């Protein structure tokens, strides 16, 4: 099930992740956003490596019961492994794509 | 490809839809959000029936190039076929789910 992740304070979209039943249960239990990594095929506590965990402030479900919206408090201010606040830092501008967003950390420093 | 749809003015998340290459091309060409309906297996110009089309104001792509974020001007104010502004009108509250959102139209009046 896709999970849209939104900054609780600013409303900025941070990322899209996926949850299975186990990830959903862990998120409810711990209050920390936990996803299912489809590439690694394992539970993924967001921010476990970088320290940038996401405290869940509000959970919503859509009309079809097939998408989750998490409003989170993003520790460290950056959700993206590239160091940007949001994973959506690429803006489509006519037929060009340019980077547009706030870079919060240098990934080389965080993931050694 | 999943497409997160966000109100351009308020930042509210309206819905999650899906796009294929054709839907992407039509969206760019017409400026109206066009999706791929997975249930009906056809192109879907959002709001064609209800008149609540979505004018696209900004398009962003995520770090992995596998999710789109559309910031839209939602005509009529409601994105959801239930009449709510947003499809995410169900709020998880402990072990209960309650409706929480603004209802803009009565679906019985719109879809006869």
Backbone of each chain as ProteinMPNN parsed JSONL, in Angstrom:
{"seq_chain_A": "XXXXXXXXXXXXXXXXXXXXXXXXXXXXXXXXXXXXXXXXXXXXXXXXXXXXXXXXXXXXXXXXXXXXXXXXXXXXXXXXXXXXXXXXXXXXXXXXXXXXXXXXXXXXXXXX", "coords_chain_A": {"N_chain_A": [[0.852, -1.187, 0.0], [0.689, 2.148, -0.952], [2.24, 4.901, 0.76], [1.85, 8.198, 1.397], [3.995, 10.724, 2.42], [3.954, 13.449, 4.465], [5.067, 16.625, 5.606], [4.233, 17.552, 8.825], [4.082, 20.133, 9.864], [4.605, 22.038, 7.76], [3.273, 21.096, 5.52], [4.573, 20.241, 3.302], [5.309, 17.793, 0.796], [7.119, 14.968, 1.484], [8.015, 12.387, 0.698], [7.292, 9.277, -1.061], [6.361, 6.175, 0.117], [6.167, 2.606, 0.812], [3.907, 0.418, 2.504], [3.427, -2.628, 4.231], [1.386, -5.04, 6.03], [2.823, -5.582, 8.332], [4.582, -3.409, 8.536], [2.753, -1.362, 8.891], [1.671, -2.133, 11.399], [3.952, -1.877, 13.054], [4.454, 0.847, 12.785], [2.181, 1.955, 14.032], [2.59, 0.949, 16.608], [5.096, 1.906, 17.48], [5.126, 4.579, 16.825], [6.925, 5.591, 15.112], [7.614, 6.159, 11.732], [7.438, 3.381, 9.717], [8.382, 1.408, 7.037], [7.888, -0.769, 4.151], [10.508, -1.959, 2.455], [10.727, -2.263, -0.885], [12.775, -2.81, -2.637], [14.797, -3.905, -1.012], [13.336, -5.82, 0.21], [12.525, -5.88, 2.963], [11.577, -4.867, 6.343], [11.658, -1.421, 7.106], [12.8, 0.909, 9.122], [12.392, 4.135, 8.905], [15.068, 6.373, 8.759], [16.735, 5.061, 10.435], [19.42, 4.594, 9.85], [20.427, 7.178, 9.229], [19.567, 8.669, 11.329], [17.513, 10.39, 10.959], [14.656, 10.056, 11.813], [11.062, 9.63, 11.496], [8.522, 10.996, 13.237], [5.26, 10.08, 13.768], [2.442, 12.063, 13.409], [-0.137, 12.232, 12.539], [-2.514, 10.113, 10.948], [-4.037, 9.264, 7.951], [-6.484, 7.748, 5.785], [-7.404, 6.806, 2.473], [-10.382, 7.196, 0.365], [-10.775, 4.724, -0.939], [-9.564, 2.951, 0.698], [-6.954, 2.187, 0.089], [-4.637, 3.674, 0.151], [-2.307, 5.35, 2.234], [-1.912, 8.268, 4.236], [0.611, 9.853, 5.833], [1.254, 12.184, 8.298], [4.039, 13.755, 9.397], [6.613, 14.433, 11.849], [9.597, 15.359, 10.881], [12.631, 14.381, 11.862], [15.729, 16.07, 11.931], [15.16, 17.295, 9.613], [15.453, 16.503, 6.948], [14.195, 14.321, 4.518], [15.086, 12.911, 2.353], [17.486, 10.679, 0.934], [19.39, 11.92, -0.509], [19.959, 14.213, 0.735], [18.33, 16.331, 0.427], [15.492, 18.174, 1.71], [13.025, 17.2, 0.831], [12.057, 14.372, -1.171], [11.076, 15.171, -3.577], [12.598, 16.987, -5.287], [13.045, 17.614, -7.873], [12.023, 19.605, -10.41], [9.693, 19.943, -12.984], [10.064, 21.801, -15.822], [8.783, 23.134, -18.383], [10.26, 21.497, -21.049], [12.43, 20.833, -19.612], [14.198, 19.562, -16.699], [14.814, 20.689, -13.507], [16.791, 21.058, -10.527], [15.277, 21.883, -7.517], [14.955, 22.872, -4.439], [15.492, 22.491, -0.874], [18.643, 21.807, 0.42], [19.656, 19.863, 3.061], [21.523, 18.235, 4.337], [24.814, 16.799, 3.767], [25.115, 13.965, 1.934], [27.435, 12.421, 1.792], [28.709, 12.804, 4.187], [26.985, 11.665, 6.006], [26.248, 8.994, 5.322], [28.633, 6.912, 5.583]], "CA_chain_A": [[0.0, 0.0, 0.0], [1.517, 3.364, -0.962], [2.094, 5.842, 1.872], [2.322, 9.549, 1.113], [4.553, 11.264, 3.662], [3.83, 14.906, 4.413], [5.529, 17.336, 6.799], [3.074, 17.927, 9.636], [4.069, 21.586, 10.088], [4.624, 22.872, 6.556], [2.45, 20.523, 4.468], [5.427, 19.81, 2.181], [5.372, 16.351, 0.558], [8.506, 14.565, 1.689], [8.368, 11.173, -0.038], [6.278, 8.223, -1.161], [6.936, 4.888, 0.5], [5.171, 1.539, 0.793], [3.686, -0.277, 3.77], [2.637, -3.857, 4.292], [0.678, -5.106, 7.308], [3.819, -5.54, 9.408], [5.06, -2.019, 8.62], [1.622, -0.628, 9.468], [1.619, -2.478, 12.826], [5.121, -1.284, 13.722], [4.255, 2.301, 12.806], [1.192, 2.251, 15.082], [3.129, 0.554, 17.915], [6.275, 2.686, 17.889], [4.973, 5.995, 16.515], [7.951, 5.955, 14.111], [7.218, 5.675, 10.413], [8.136, 2.165, 9.316], [7.899, 1.071, 5.696], [8.366, -2.007, 3.556], [11.41, -1.661, 1.352], [10.472, -3.215, -1.97], [14.048, -3.225, -3.238], [15.519, -4.785, -0.086], [12.384, -6.813, 0.729], [12.57, -5.972, 4.424], [11.035, -3.74, 7.092], [12.587, -0.309, 7.03], [12.488, 2.011, 10.033], [12.931, 5.319, 8.221], [15.979, 7.186, 9.564], [17.516, 4.215, 11.341], [20.832, 4.808, 9.535], [20.814, 8.602, 9.236], [19.045, 9.343, 12.525], [16.387, 11.237, 10.57], [13.403, 9.306, 11.918], [9.826, 10.397, 11.273], [7.499, 10.779, 14.269], [3.951, 10.17, 13.111], [1.534, 12.947, 14.141], [-1.519, 12.01, 12.082], [-2.636, 9.101, 9.896], [-5.296, 9.282, 7.203], [-6.65, 6.683, 4.79], [-8.229, 7.391, 1.417], [-11.744, 6.688, 0.163], [-10.748, 3.332, -1.399], [-8.806, 2.165, 1.683], [-5.746, 1.59, -0.482], [-3.48, 4.565, 0.277], [-2.146, 5.956, 3.555], [-1.246, 9.564, 4.311], [1.241, 10.063, 7.138], [1.779, 13.517, 8.571], [5.143, 13.415, 10.292], [7.629, 15.373, 12.31], [10.828, 14.812, 10.279], [13.842, 14.713, 12.621], [16.863, 16.436, 11.089], [14.637, 18.166, 8.557], [15.604, 15.973, 5.588], [13.629, 12.986, 4.317], [15.664, 12.251, 1.183], [18.858, 10.191, 1.125], [20.291, 12.82, -1.243], [20.221, 15.365, 1.594], [17.259, 17.317, 0.278], [14.35, 18.073, 2.631], [11.992, 16.372, 0.216], [12.487, 13.596, -2.335], [10.555, 15.793, -4.795], [13.409, 18.187, -5.519], [13.18, 17.833, -9.317], [10.862, 20.327, -10.902], [9.561, 19.908, -14.443], [9.972, 23.191, -16.255], [8.693, 22.954, -19.833], [10.845, 20.19, -21.336], [13.64, 20.66, -18.783], [14.023, 19.241, -15.285], [15.878, 21.319, -12.745], [16.726, 20.802, -9.088], [14.676, 23.008, -6.826], [14.613, 22.415, -3.094], [16.466, 22.886, 0.143], [19.532, 20.714, 0.799], [19.817, 19.982, 4.51], [22.785, 17.605, 4.748], [25.673, 16.233, 2.725], [25.018, 12.515, 2.12], [28.771, 11.803, 1.979], [29.046, 12.899, 5.612], [26.036, 10.903, 6.829], [26.369, 7.566, 5.006], [30.064, 6.714, 5.294]], "C_chain_A": [[0.895, 1.245, 0.0], [1.212, 4.252, 0.249], [2.707, 7.174, 1.45], [2.811, 10.137, 2.432], [4.652, 12.775, 3.55], [4.361, 15.51, 5.712], [4.317, 17.886, 7.549], [2.948, 19.445, 9.774], [3.834, 22.367, 8.794], [3.696, 22.364, 5.457], [3.25, 20.068, 3.259], [5.383, 18.277, 2.048], [6.825, 15.935, 0.644], [8.891, 13.371, 0.811], [7.125, 10.301, -0.235], [6.97, 6.922, -0.79], [5.841, 3.832, 0.433], [5.107, 0.855, 2.155], [2.999, -1.603, 3.507], [2.027, -3.924, 5.694], [1.655, -4.987, 8.476], [4.321, -4.103, 9.622], [3.999, -1.132, 9.276], [1.561, -0.861, 10.998], [2.755, -1.835, 13.61], [4.983, 0.234, 13.833], [3.294, 2.691, 13.927], [1.797, 2.012, 16.468], [4.2, 1.531, 18.391], [6.08, 4.187, 17.686], [6.028, 6.499, 15.538], [7.559, 5.34, 12.771], [8.1, 4.505, 9.998], [7.524, 1.69, 8.007], [8.375, -0.323, 5.304], [9.229, -1.618, 2.369], [11.221, -2.711, 0.267], [11.764, -3.662, -2.631], [14.793, -4.206, -2.322], [14.651, -5.901, 0.475], [12.541, -7.014, 2.239], [11.92, -4.755, 5.054], [12.102, -2.66, 7.158], [12.098, 0.794, 7.973], [13.19, 3.233, 9.464], [13.822, 6.111, 9.177], [16.848, 6.388, 10.508], [19.022, 4.44, 11.118], [21.237, 6.268, 9.746], [20.424, 9.304, 10.535], [17.846, 10.222, 12.239], [15.08, 10.458, 10.59], [12.218, 10.244, 11.703], [8.822, 10.045, 12.364], [6.141, 11.052, 13.653], [2.991, 10.982, 13.975], [0.073, 12.699, 13.753], [-1.498, 10.967, 10.976], [-4.01, 9.232, 9.26], [-5.291, 8.182, 6.154], [-7.594, 7.216, 3.723], [-9.555, 6.649, 1.242], [-11.781, 5.213, -0.215], [-10.029, 2.406, -0.422], [-7.556, 1.531, 1.08], [-4.54, 2.533, -0.499], [-3.494, 5.204, 1.661], [-1.504, 7.329, 3.389], [-0.702, 9.711, 5.732], [1.684, 11.509, 7.246], [2.805, 13.344, 9.682], [5.961, 14.639, 10.718], [8.977, 14.772, 11.888], [12.051, 15.286, 11.065], [14.985, 15.021, 11.655], [16.453, 17.263, 9.883], [14.735, 17.606, 7.155], [15.051, 14.559, 5.5], [14.397, 12.219, 3.255], [17.118, 11.862, 1.443], [19.881, 11.055, 0.378], [20.652, 14.047, -0.403], [19.201, 16.478, 1.45], [16.181, 17.084, 1.334], [13.327, 17.077, 2.116], [12.592, 15.567, -0.931], [12.055, 14.263, -3.644], [11.291, 17.095, -5.104], [13.61, 18.461, -7.007], [11.897, 18.418, -9.866], [10.846, 20.287, -12.427], [9.225, 21.323, -14.915], [9.984, 23.183, -17.784], [9.243, 21.577, -20.173], [12.17, 19.972, -20.602], [13.238, 20.193, -17.382], [15.15, 19.901, -14.517], [15.692, 21.047, -11.254], [16.232, 22.053, -8.389], [14.21, 22.505, -5.468], [15.729, 22.772, -2.146], [17.318, 21.675, 0.526], [19.896, 20.891, 2.272], [21.114, 19.344, 4.985], [23.548, 17.098, 3.529], [25.688, 14.708, 2.905], [26.367, 11.834, 2.344], [29.192, 11.798, 3.455], [28.21, 11.938, 6.47], [26.172, 9.4, 6.6], [27.812, 7.287, 4.632], [30.303, 5.302, 4.758]], "O_chain_A": [[1.763, 1.38, 0.861], [0.069, 4.338, 0.699], [3.904, 7.273, 1.183], [2.118, 10.056, 3.446], [5.331, 13.313, 2.674], [4.131, 14.966, 6.793], [3.486, 18.593, 6.98], [1.84, 19.98, 9.798], [2.974, 23.246, 8.738], [3.359, 23.121, 4.546], [2.679, 19.563, 2.292], [5.416, 17.557, 3.047], [7.674, 16.492, -0.052], [9.982, 13.352, 0.242], [6.066, 10.552, 0.341], [8.036, 6.603, -1.317], [4.713, 4.13, 0.04], [6.11, 0.73, 2.857], [2.103, -1.696, 2.668], [2.14, -2.97, 6.463], [1.344, -4.363, 9.49], [4.463, -3.65, 10.758], [4.308, -0.272, 10.101], [1.419, 0.082, 11.776], [2.544, -1.309, 14.703], [5.349, 0.828, 14.847], [3.551, 3.632, 14.677], [1.547, 2.781, 17.396], [4.213, 1.934, 19.554], [6.783, 4.989, 18.302], [6.038, 7.675, 15.175], [7.219, 4.16, 12.687], [9.325, 4.612, 9.934], [6.304, 1.583, 7.881], [9.149, -0.964, 6.016], [8.751, -1.025, 1.402], [11.511, -3.89, 0.466], [11.841, -4.782, -3.136], [15.347, -5.203, -2.785], [15.149, -6.816, 1.13], [12.669, -8.136, 2.728], [11.729, -3.733, 4.396], [13.294, -2.949, 7.254], [11.137, 1.507, 7.685], [14.413, 3.354, 9.529], [13.392, 6.479, 10.27], [17.611, 6.954, 11.291], [19.799, 4.474, 12.072], [22.262, 6.555, 10.364], [20.895, 10.407, 10.811], [17.224, 10.746, 13.163], [14.467, 10.22, 9.55], [12.351, 11.467, 11.724], [8.326, 8.92, 12.411], [5.903, 12.119, 13.087], [2.749, 10.638, 15.132], [-0.836, 12.932, 14.549], [-0.577, 10.937, 10.16], [-5.023, 9.301, 9.956], [-4.236, 7.742, 5.696], [-8.494, 7.998, 4.032], [-9.81, 5.626, 1.878], [-12.725, 4.513, 0.151], [-9.899, 1.21, -0.682], [-7.141, 0.454, 1.51], [-3.52, 2.212, -1.11], [-4.55, 5.553, 2.189], [-0.661, 7.531, 2.515], [-1.457, 9.695, 6.704], [2.408, 12.007, 6.384], [2.489, 12.854, 10.767], [5.992, 15.682, 10.064], [9.436, 13.793, 12.476], [12.46, 16.442, 10.953], [15.179, 14.306, 10.672], [17.295, 17.86, 9.211], [14.15, 18.18, 6.236], [15.397, 13.7, 6.31], [14.367, 10.988, 3.25], [17.875, 12.598, 2.075], [21.085, 10.937, 0.604], [21.532, 14.825, -0.771], [19.189, 17.437, 2.222], [15.976, 15.961, 1.795], [12.83, 16.228, 2.856], [13.527, 16.023, -1.589], [12.603, 13.957, -4.704], [10.685, 18.165, -5.173], [14.274, 19.432, -7.371], [10.83, 17.809, -9.795], [11.854, 20.562, -13.078], [8.256, 21.942, -14.475], [11.045, 23.22, -18.406], [8.753, 20.578, -19.647], [12.93, 19.058, -20.92], [12.107, 20.395, -16.94], [16.321, 19.698, -14.839], [14.575, 20.833, -10.785], [16.72, 23.153, -8.647], [13.204, 21.805, -5.361], [16.772, 23.285, -2.548], [16.782, 20.636, 0.911], [20.386, 21.946, 2.675], [21.744, 19.837, 5.92], [23.009, 16.986, 2.428], [26.207, 14.208, 3.903], [26.443, 10.798, 3.005], [29.924, 10.918, 3.907], [28.659, 11.463, 7.512], [26.207, 8.622, 7.553], [28.177, 7.418, 3.463], [31.44, 4.94, 4.455]]}, "seq_chain_B": "XXXXXXXXXXXXXXXXXXXXXXXXXXXXXXXXXXXXXXXXXXXXXXXXXXXXXXXXXXXXXXXXXXXXXXXXXXXXXXXXXXXXXXXXXXXXXXXXXXXXXXXXXXXXXXXX", "coords_chain_B": {"N_chain_B": [[3.017, 4.611, -12.759], [2.871, 6.144, -9.605], [0.985, 9.096, -8.802], [1.019, 11.796, -6.765], [-1.39, 14.028, -5.675], [-1.714, 17.344, -5.015], [-3.215, 20.186, -3.462], [-2.612, 23.267, -4.889], [-2.757, 25.766, -3.66], [-3.376, 25.415, -0.867], [-1.871, 23.265, -0.011], [-2.976, 20.923, 0.775], [-3.367, 17.363, 0.622], [-4.908, 15.829, -2.033], [-5.489, 13.45, -3.461], [-4.376, 10.151, -4.554], [-3.2, 9.056, -7.594], [-2.691, 7.248, -10.715], [-0.295, 7.254, -13.354], [0.398, 6.56, -16.74], [2.576, 6.496, -19.634], [1.106, 7.717, -21.655], [-0.878, 9.141, -20.247], [0.724, 10.93, -18.909], [1.784, 12.388, -21.091], [-0.601, 13.557, -22.13], [-1.341, 15.132, -19.954], [0.741, 17.007, -19.873], [0.35, 18.198, -22.359], [-2.297, 19.225, -22.338], [-2.573, 20.529, -19.915], [-4.38, 19.755, -18.076], [-4.968, 17.55, -15.428], [-4.451, 14.229, -16.126], [-5.047, 10.841, -15.843], [-4.207, 7.301, -15.515], [-6.636, 5.001, -15.368], [-6.661, 2.286, -13.365], [-8.577, 0.443, -12.684], [-10.539, 0.711, -14.67], [-8.956, 0.504, -16.864], [-8.256, 2.569, -18.703], [-7.589, 5.831, -20.175], [-8.035, 8.696, -18.131], [-9.482, 11.617, -17.797], [-9.386, 13.622, -15.245], [-12.255, 14.738, -13.596], [-13.867, 14.957, -15.767], [-16.468, 13.946, -15.833], [-17.714, 15.09, -13.53], [-17.085, 17.727, -13.791], [-15.203, 18.784, -12.194], [-12.362, 19.481, -12.874], [-8.72, 19.336, -12.853], [-6.42, 21.776, -12.897], [-3.099, 21.895, -13.8], [-0.481, 23.203, -11.953], [2.101, 22.934, -11.127], [4.747, 20.592, -11.543], [6.46, 17.939, -10.079], [9.16, 15.587, -9.66], [10.296, 12.606, -8.11], [13.315, 11.563, -6.286], [14.013, 9.003, -7.21], [12.913, 8.913, -9.668], [10.413, 7.692, -9.935], [7.974, 8.496, -8.996], [5.388, 10.936, -9.245], [4.636, 14.3, -8.437], [1.884, 16.301, -8.459], [0.92, 19.625, -8.397], [-2.06, 21.202, -8.092], [-4.818, 23.204, -9.312], [-7.821, 22.819, -8.111], [-10.78, 22.577, -9.636], [-14.024, 23.468, -8.559], [-13.472, 22.604, -6.063], [-13.572, 20.078, -4.901], [-12.009, 16.935, -4.849], [-12.646, 14.326, -4.479], [-14.754, 11.551, -5.299], [-16.719, 11.1, -3.477], [-17.56, 13.493, -2.639], [-16.137, 14.822, -0.783], [-13.566, 17.269, -0.145], [-10.945, 16.223, -0.176], [-9.63, 12.96, -0.914], [-8.653, 11.812, 1.327], [-10.268, 11.592, 3.751], [-10.647, 10.051, 5.916], [-9.702, 9.58, 9.161], [-7.31, 8.111, 11.231], [-7.745, 7.2, 14.502], [-6.49, 6.306, 17.244], [-7.676, 3.1, 17.757], [-9.813, 3.502, 16.207], [-11.573, 4.646, 13.23], [-12.436, 7.703, 11.913], [-14.585, 9.974, 10.102], [-13.295, 12.908, 8.745], [-13.187, 15.893, 7.455], [-13.862, 18.22, 4.769], [-16.977, 18.399, 3.271], [-17.918, 18.968, 0.006], [-19.654, 18.669, -2.136], [-22.769, 16.946, -2.978], [-22.724, 13.7, -3.865], [-24.868, 12.347, -5.043], [-26.28, 14.242, -6.41], [-24.527, 15.033, -8.367], [-23.491, 12.817, -9.858], [-25.646, 11.382, -11.681]], "CA_chain_B": [[3.72, 5.492, -11.825], [1.932, 6.868, -8.739], [0.998, 10.558, -8.845], [0.434, 12.437, -5.593], [-2.053, 15.245, -6.124], [-1.745, 18.291, -3.89], [-3.798, 21.495, -3.75], [-1.532, 24.229, -5.099], [-2.895, 26.897, -2.731], [-3.419, 25.071, 0.557], [-0.944, 22.179, 0.311], [-3.723, 19.729, 1.171], [-3.27, 16.235, -0.302], [-6.246, 15.57, -2.539], [-5.685, 12.064, -3.882], [-3.272, 9.479, -5.228], [-3.671, 8.434, -8.833], [-1.589, 6.615, -11.45], [-0.077, 7.751, -14.71], [1.29, 5.866, -17.662], [3.223, 7.462, -20.508], [0.065, 8.444, -22.385], [-1.498, 10.073, -19.297], [1.761, 11.958, -18.705], [1.812, 13.217, -22.298], [-1.84, 14.335, -22.188], [-1.293, 16.127, -18.88], [1.647, 18.075, -20.312], [-0.211, 18.856, -23.538], [-3.561, 19.943, -22.077], [-2.551, 21.261, -18.646], [-5.39, 19.151, -17.184], [-4.471, 16.287, -14.889], [-4.995, 13.047, -16.788], [-4.477, 9.663, -15.189], [-4.537, 6.004, -16.053], [-7.507, 4.282, -14.447], [-6.264, 0.884, -13.334], [-9.774, -0.419, -12.647], [-11.224, 0.729, -15.969], [-7.95, 0.298, -17.918], [-8.374, 3.591, -19.742], [-7.196, 7.194, -19.822], [-9.077, 9.28, -17.298], [-9.326, 13.053, -17.583], [-10.005, 13.851, -13.939], [-13.275, 15.781, -13.549], [-14.613, 14.983, -17.028], [-17.883, 13.717, -15.514], [-18.241, 15.999, -12.501], [-16.689, 19.108, -14.084], [-14.138, 19.172, -11.26], [-11.053, 19.186, -13.464], [-7.556, 19.794, -12.085], [-5.434, 22.498, -13.702], [-1.784, 21.599, -13.232], [0.298, 24.422, -11.73], [3.515, 22.581, -10.925], [5.003, 19.149, -11.58], [7.751, 17.531, -9.528], [9.471, 14.164, -9.775], [11.102, 12.273, -6.926], [14.738, 11.216, -6.45], [14.147, 7.739, -7.937], [12.185, 9.039, -10.941], [9.3, 6.759, -10.049], [6.729, 9.077, -8.463], [5.12, 12.296, -9.684], [3.836, 15.165, -7.565], [1.189, 17.352, -9.204], [0.239, 20.657, -7.624], [-3.17, 21.535, -8.986], [-5.942, 24.07, -8.966], [-8.963, 21.896, -8.178], [-12.043, 23.248, -9.946], [-15.151, 22.969, -7.764], [-13.011, 22.442, -4.688], [-13.604, 18.7, -4.397], [-11.311, 15.961, -5.678], [-13.096, 12.95, -4.221], [-16.078, 11.236, -5.85], [-17.664, 11.064, -2.354], [-17.97, 14.867, -2.367], [-15.16, 15.47, 0.1], [-12.458, 18.004, -0.778], [-9.814, 15.314, -0.336], [-9.934, 11.538, -0.727], [-8.131, 11.357, 2.629], [-11.185, 12.135, 4.761], [-10.733, 9.118, 7.05], [-8.6, 9.811, 10.078], [-7.098, 7.021, 12.186], [-7.766, 7.812, 15.826], [-6.327, 5.118, 18.09], [-8.113, 1.95, 16.958], [-11.029, 3.878, 15.459], [-11.418, 5.499, 12.044], [-13.606, 8.589, 11.818], [-14.557, 10.886, 8.959], [-12.852, 14.238, 9.146], [-12.86, 16.609, 6.224], [-14.913, 19.121, 4.334], [-17.776, 17.871, 2.168], [-18.158, 20.112, -0.88], [-20.875, 18.425, -2.927], [-23.514, 15.714, -2.727], [-22.481, 12.885, -5.071], [-26.137, 11.93, -5.685], [-26.678, 15.332, -7.307], [-23.549, 15.216, -9.435], [-23.446, 11.633, -10.718], [-27.049, 10.894, -11.687]], "C_chain_B": [[2.707, 6.202, -10.929], [2.1, 8.38, -8.873], [0.279, 11.085, -7.599], [-0.163, 13.759, -6.067], [-2.304, 16.166, -4.923], [-2.392, 19.6, -4.333], [-2.679, 22.537, -3.779], [-1.558, 25.352, -4.06], [-2.678, 26.478, -1.28], [-2.399, 24.01, 0.952], [-1.648, 20.906, 0.753], [-3.527, 18.617, 0.14], [-4.677, 15.871, -0.737], [-6.478, 14.092, -2.837], [-4.361, 11.462, -4.342], [-3.848, 8.822, -6.472], [-2.467, 7.784, -9.522], [-1.513, 7.173, -12.861], [0.748, 6.739, -15.491], [1.836, 6.927, -18.631], [2.208, 8.329, -21.252], [-0.583, 9.506, -21.482], [-0.551, 11.253, -19.031], [1.784, 12.937, -19.884], [0.58, 14.115, -22.403], [-1.855, 15.446, -21.139], [-0.424, 17.307, -19.288], [1.022, 18.887, -21.446], [-1.4, 19.748, -23.191], [-3.513, 20.817, -20.831], [-3.604, 20.768, -17.667], [-4.882, 17.788, -16.729], [-5.214, 15.117, -15.519], [-4.277, 11.827, -16.231], [-4.782, 8.41, -15.981], [-5.399, 5.296, -15.008], [-7.155, 2.8, -14.491], [-7.473, -0.037, -13.286], [-10.441, -0.461, -14.02], [-10.28, 0.478, -17.141], [-8.145, 1.272, -19.072], [-7.87, 4.925, -19.237], [-8.357, 7.854, -19.109], [-8.739, 10.759, -17.078], [-10.101, 13.374, -16.308], [-11.015, 15.003, -14.01], [-14.108, 15.866, -14.817], [-16.118, 14.812, -16.772], [-18.448, 14.794, -14.599], [-17.978, 17.467, -12.82], [-15.571, 19.595, -13.185], [-12.756, 18.805, -11.804], [-9.945, 19.768, -12.577], [-6.578, 20.472, -13.036], [-4.073, 22.371, -13.034], [-0.94, 22.865, -13.154], [1.787, 24.115, -11.6], [3.637, 21.062, -10.946], [6.384, 18.891, -10.99], [7.904, 16.014, -9.641], [10.39, 13.813, -8.617], [12.505, 11.78, -7.305], [14.945, 9.964, -7.297], [13.479, 7.778, -9.307], [11.035, 8.052, -11.063], [8.005, 7.252, -9.394], [6.625, 10.528, -8.919], [4.355, 13.023, -8.586], [3.223, 16.262, -8.427], [0.596, 18.352, -8.22], [-0.81, 21.264, -8.53], [-4.107, 22.578, -8.396], [-7.202, 23.227, -9.189], [-10.258, 22.667, -8.41], [-13.175, 22.632, -9.109], [-14.774, 22.66, -6.327], [-12.978, 21.021, -4.18], [-12.917, 17.745, -5.361], [-11.956, 14.584, -5.579], [-14.511, 12.743, -4.745], [-17.147, 11.152, -4.752], [-18.185, 12.458, -2.02], [-17.049, 15.589, -1.389], [-14.101, 16.206, -0.734], [-11.33, 17.059, -1.161], [-10.29, 13.882, -0.196], [-9.513, 11.054, 0.665], [-8.983, 11.928, 3.767], [-11.329, 11.193, 5.949], [-9.485, 9.236, 7.911], [-8.512, 8.639, 11.057], [-6.899, 7.64, 13.562], [-7.709, 6.666, 16.829], [-6.716, 3.899, 17.273], [-9.437, 2.225, 16.242], [-10.65, 4.66, 14.186], [-12.648, 6.405, 11.965], [-13.449, 9.539, 10.627], [-14.222, 12.279, 9.435], [-12.394, 14.953, 7.891], [-14.065, 17.424, 5.811], [-15.656, 18.523, 3.143], [-18.221, 19.045, 1.301], [-19.41, 19.922, -1.73], [-21.527, 17.109, -2.521], [-23.383, 14.848, -3.976], [-23.76, 12.468, -5.785], [-26.614, 12.993, -6.687], [-25.795, 15.411, -8.537], [-23.525, 14.029, -10.413], [-24.845, 11.015, -10.739], [-27.129, 9.545, -12.363]], "O_chain_B": [[1.767, 6.809, -11.442], [3.213, 8.881, -9.035], [-0.914, 10.849, -7.409], [0.491, 14.519, -6.78], [-2.998, 15.815, -3.968], [-2.15, 20.071, -5.444], [-1.906, 22.671, -2.83], [-0.508, 25.832, -3.631], [-1.901, 27.098, -0.552], [-2.092, 23.868, 2.136], [-0.993, 19.914, 1.072], [-3.519, 18.875, -1.064], [-5.545, 15.631, 0.102], [-7.53, 13.544, -2.51], [-3.362, 12.164, -4.499], [-4.857, 8.119, -6.409], [-1.362, 7.773, -8.979], [-2.524, 7.516, -13.474], [1.682, 6.139, -14.96], [1.579, 8.118, -18.458], [2.426, 9.524, -21.451], [-0.808, 10.637, -21.913], [-0.973, 12.406, -18.942], [1.801, 14.153, -19.695], [0.698, 15.296, -22.727], [-2.32, 16.555, -21.4], [-0.794, 18.463, -19.081], [1.149, 20.11, -21.488], [-1.508, 20.874, -23.676], [-4.314, 21.741, -20.692], [-3.718, 21.291, -16.558], [-4.427, 16.978, -17.536], [-6.44, 15.029, -15.452], [-3.049, 11.794, -16.158], [-5.508, 8.439, -16.974], [-4.942, 5.026, -13.897], [-7.326, 2.139, -15.516], [-7.42, -1.162, -13.781], [-10.857, -1.523, -14.484], [-10.725, 0.266, -18.27], [-8.194, 0.886, -20.239], [-7.737, 5.136, -18.032], [-9.519, 7.611, -19.434], [-7.852, 11.108, -16.299], [-11.332, 13.392, -16.308], [-10.673, 16.108, -14.431], [-14.962, 16.744, -14.94], [-16.939, 15.459, -17.422], [-19.52, 15.342, -14.855], [-18.568, 18.354, -12.203], [-15.044, 20.691, -13.381], [-12.074, 17.934, -11.264], [-10.198, 20.574, -11.681], [-5.977, 19.814, -13.885], [-3.911, 22.694, -11.857], [-0.708, 23.525, -14.167], [2.63, 24.95, -11.927], [2.772, 20.341, -10.448], [7.359, 19.547, -11.36], [6.925, 15.27, -9.707], [11.186, 14.649, -8.189], [12.827, 11.608, -8.481], [15.935, 9.864, -8.022], [13.48, 6.779, -10.026], [10.709, 7.617, -12.168], [7.048, 6.489, -9.26], [7.618, 11.254, -8.976], [3.528, 12.43, -7.893], [3.935, 17.052, -9.047], [-0.145, 17.972, -7.314], [-0.497, 21.779, -9.603], [-4.175, 22.796, -7.187], [-7.589, 22.961, -10.327], [-10.772, 23.326, -7.506], [-13.26, 21.411, -8.976], [-15.642, 22.477, -5.473], [-12.409, 20.769, -3.118], [-13.212, 17.745, -6.557], [-11.827, 13.768, -6.491], [-15.358, 13.632, -4.652], [-18.341, 11.133, -5.051], [-19.118, 12.611, -1.232], [-17.158, 16.799, -1.188], [-13.789, 15.82, -1.861], [-10.827, 17.075, -2.284], [-11.235, 13.605, 0.542], [-9.968, 10.006, 1.124], [-8.484, 12.649, 4.631], [-12.057, 11.5, 6.894], [-8.365, 9.019, 7.448], [-9.517, 8.228, 11.638], [-6.021, 8.477, 13.769], [-8.74, 6.119, 17.219], [-6.152, 3.674, 16.202], [-10.091, 1.311, 15.74], [-9.57, 5.243, 14.087], [-13.777, 5.916, 11.953], [-12.337, 9.86, 10.207], [-14.792, 12.772, 10.409], [-11.337, 14.648, 7.337], [-15.138, 17.339, 6.409], [-15.046, 18.181, 2.13], [-18.826, 19.997, 1.794], [-20.135, 20.876, -2.012], [-20.935, 16.281, -1.827], [-23.878, 15.222, -5.039], [-23.749, 12.257, -6.998], [-27.267, 12.675, -7.682], [-26.244, 15.803, -9.614], [-23.537, 14.212, -11.63], [-25.171, 10.199, -9.876], [-28.213, 8.971, -12.469]]}, "name": "protein", "num_of_chains": 2, "seq": "XXXXXXXXXXXXXXXXXXXXXXXXXXXXXXXXXXXXXXXXXXXXXXXXXXXXXXXXXXXXXXXXXXXXXXXXXXXXXXXXXXXXXXXXXXXXXXXXXXXXXXXXXXXXXXXXXXXXXXXXXXXXXXXXXXXXXXXXXXXXXXXXXXXXXXXXXXXXXXXXXXXXXXXXXXXXXXXXXXXXXXXXXXXXXXXXXXXXXXXXXXXXXXXXXXXXXXXXXXXXXXXX"}
